[in-house]
């Protein structure tokens, strides 16, 4: 499963970059007023076809196919073929391909590929998260480095927040902590920055869907991190009604979590 996810993320990412590097690309508006590009749709077609062929008996849920959103199973694959569409449209590079496998509400396998950043993260066969270094070839595995969360210093935390969705409520929550440094990142890269120890805390006080978070959640969990609900600090679960998330907090254990 890990190798299939990796290969399809790279193939989808290659198609995304082909469109990203073109002179122009089509942008449409979905029924929820969010943008979608031809890159979202092209990557989704590649990834979905590959997953259906490899895992025909596993439920597939993907952002770009609304017909999959009403289906339910305890175990399923969930995909965001281009997470960070606004970053893509604005050519800021902070977008990712997300593929995850959820088992009984928990994302246990995941891959996050940021093609414009040249960064590839995934869980290996043992569930340990790694970052692959190198050319990221579909047919050839590169060198991997096991990643793990930091040992946070609550007297000076590093906080990461959304580039496109940061608001006053987010800032109010962050101000409950002693912050040494803060960074902005798009898409599921925020989970990966905590997974590698480059950040300690990512609060999300805003709407997300499970396909936005499952792969990053899996990578963070495989590096020793946690993702909890904002309201009661219980573990964030998957397979919820409409695949919609509550507000949440992703963090490295050792952070002295504050109530919202």
Buried (B, 14 or more C-beta within 10 A) or exposed (E): BBEBBBBBBBBBBBBBEEBBEEEEBEBEEEEEEEEBBBBBBBBBBBBBEBBEEBBEEBBBBBBBBEEBBEEEEEBBBBBBBBBBBBBBBBEBBBBBBBBBBBEEEBBBBBBBBBBBBEBBBBBBEEEBBBBBEEEBEEEEEEEBEEBBBBEBEEEEBBBBBBBBBBEEEBEEBBEEBEBEEBBBBBBBBBBBBBBBBBBBBBBBBBEBBBBBBBBBBBBBBBBBBBBBBBEEBEEBBBBBEEBEBBBBBBBBEBBEBBEB
